[in-house]
């Protein structure tokens, strides 16, 4: 009996020392696009939670401020919400304008040393080189009322915010759409496009990987393949180019 108790004690001791460390939490900050809300990213959020990530789905007033004002407003809130979940690493998945906010934030200041580690970034339909639609429509009455100051900063001229931000220096995967719901707007865009941004304009120097998928700008964040590829990049640092 004594030997049996001793064996049990030894087993418990071994199990204690071989137990895994506390689960390391990785958090994903979701940033919606221009004139949208966080609800547009709900499907993405649900999938990422099922994949094991903590999620901070941020709602920010995209039509009320400039890009320089929106970037710290949205991203600092995302960092704080990830901190509240004890995350050790923070990723980003963004739609459209949300990607430019990440670029603005990281270009204007280094990732703060007291924050969790900066992880990977996936941008869906980002106007990384601006959009010709802004060039052609920004002077039409009602455009700024609907799109706000940030919308006026997304053109393709040398003074536009996306063109001033320069190369990226973080792990970035870009997903471009090739389908359009608005042939009228698409006529302003060169080559394949998603109805708001051309495929070529989504690219940026320094990005880690790129993929284009048959989806529209408006609904790409809800597209099953887009969601799957975004998750794959967060996990692996690359897209799954083998998927048919």
ZITA-V826045 format. One line per field, one symbol per residue. ss: DSSP state (@ for helix, = for strand, . for the rest). phi: phi as a letter, one per 30 degrees, with the letter a starting at -180 (. if undefined). burial: 1 if it has 16 or more other ideal C-beta (glycine too) atoms within 10 Angstrom, else 0. Layout:
ss=???
phi=???
burial=???
//
This chain:
ss=.@@@@@@@@@@@@@@@@@.......======......@@@@@@@@@@@@@...=====........@@@@@@@@@@@@@@@@@@....=======.@@@@@@@@@@@@........========.......@@@@@@.....@@@@@@@@@@........@@@@.......======.....@@@@......=....=@@@@......=====......@@@.@@@@@@@@@@@@@........
phi=.ddddddddddddddddcdddeeddcccdcbdcdicbdddcddddddddddjcdbbcccbddccbdddddededddddddddddchdcbbcbbbcheeddddddddddadeedddeedccbccchdddcibdddedcdcdejddedciedddccdcddcddedcdidcbbdbcccccbcbcbddddddcdieacjbbdeddddbdjddabacbdbcddcddcdedddddddddedbiadddddd
burial=0000000000000000000000001111111111010001111110110010111111110110101101101110011011000010111111111111111111100000000101111111111111111100100000100011111111110001111010010111111111110000110110011111111011010011111010111111101001111111110000100000
//
